[in-house]
Amino acid sequence: EEFPLQGNVFAEDYTVNKDKLTACFINIGEAHGVSDGDKFTIFESITRVGTEIVQEIGELTVVTVHNAVSGCKVTKGSKEVMKAMERYVENVDAGDTNAKPLKVVIKK
């Protein structure tokens, strides 16, 4: 309860439709207590003027669960999530070792 279930969105495998990120995989699954239908909030961490800012950018629902990963449908903020994913991938490609993947936290 004090430590909600959390993980990251995989930047390597996601589905885009008309500039919207519509489906993705997260790095937590059945072994971590994830179940079909679980809902997660998606967060982006960005650094502004040396300060890390974490902002909520969307929501997703788990549609397939495997041992260590889960397939999800983005249910809110799909445009914002796509823009955030593009920023993250761009930063990683540019060699930014401080780039942080999109984080997901289970909704209670």
Salt bridges, closest charged atoms under 4 A:
GLU44 OE1 - ARG87 NH2 2.95
GLU52 OE1 - LYS100 NZ 3.95
GLU59 OE2 - LYS76 NZ 3.88
GLU59 OE2 - LYS107 NZ 2.80
